[in-house]
Amino acid sequence: YCGPFTWDVKRLLASLYLIGHSKGFSDREIEEILRICVESYLKKVYEFCKQKNDYFALTLKNTSGKIKKLLNETRIKSHVAHLDSMTNIENYDRRFIRSKIVQDIDDTTRTDILNAFETYIKSVPESKKTSGYSEGRKDYKVKDVVARSSPGVGSAGKISYSILIEGPTETLENDIILYMKPAQKSAISYVIRNPELENYFKHDGLRTVLCSYAMQASTPKWLGYTSIGSIPCLVDEVTAHAEDLDWDDINEFNDVIEVVGYLGQATAKIHCVADSDCKSTPNDVACLPFSIIPRQVEKTIRDAIRGNDQEFINEMVEFGMVYGALVQRDHKLFFELFRNKHIPGFEEQ
């Protein structure tokens, strides 16, 4: 949330280096991929500098190729089909489908989750809580709760919880699935220690929610935070209309070039809408130090580059190439140590 804007660009380019290398592109082709991405990023930042508002979105109207296909595939997904993939109907009501990774919880854990859920509801802005529900409704019926093994890279090995709640009506097709998972500590905070910021952001769930409000023009309706005991947690809806970019189907050089151009624009958008004057920020967090955030991020980035566009682009691309290769080397070393059981604590596994 608080750190050099170049870190995001560098991380993105290093990741693209790894993707390009895995697909067999030459160093020259990979360098072009990285250059297109950062050029697109910088162009979009400058466009934000000329706009009166900070709105931008990748839509069916301004995309093509693989990204447009992804948007179309997401658009046709059904909420009911999404519910049916995770639940079944027993005794005229929905319940989660149990499996190897989706399991029941004991009564004590269920009580802890329900208490955390009540605290979470208080973190959701009133305007979002009443949307779609009868005026004055304050209760949210929890139908089922299960423990789920987290599949994400950052959450691998950790347990999250899925919560099935009744929707705006008793019709089963309106039911809603939420996830409650441990909030991740900011990676930047491991490197940059700032006691003032650490004092404000003691709850990583709150920090993550604030990031979302800052970086998105339209934040998810169910986004909020809570704690399970002493563990800070993030809560949001598991929606049908969300899809990750799958690189397995993006193999042609021209397709990759097109996609990374859009990724550069999206990264610029995330940076440039994260202003201290963000209109979607809840009023009840006005006490936080928004003064540390530039009032107009796009102009702050422009002033930091000071017209040295080519130098900036070259520096970012060089980092992506060098660090990407370094990550490959580190991964190989790690794999060999792991394979030969040379990592302390893993010898007997």
ABEGO torsion letter per residue (X at the ends): XBEBAAAAAAAAAAAAAAAAAAAGBBAAAAAAAAAAAAAAAAAAAAAAAABABABBBBBAAABBEAAAAAAAAAAABBAAAAAAAABBBBGGBBBBBBBAABBBBBAAAAAAAAAAAAAAAAABBAAAAABGBBBGBABBBBABBBBBBBABAAABGBBBBBBBBBBABABAAABBBBBBBBBBBBAAAAABBBAAAAAABABAAAAAAAAAAAABABBBAABBBBBBEABBBBBBBBBABBBBBBAAABABAAAAAAAAAAAAAAAAAAAAABBAABAABBAAAAABBAAABBABAAAAAAAAAGGBAAAAAAAAAAAAAAAAAAAAAAAAAAAAAAAAGABBGAAAX
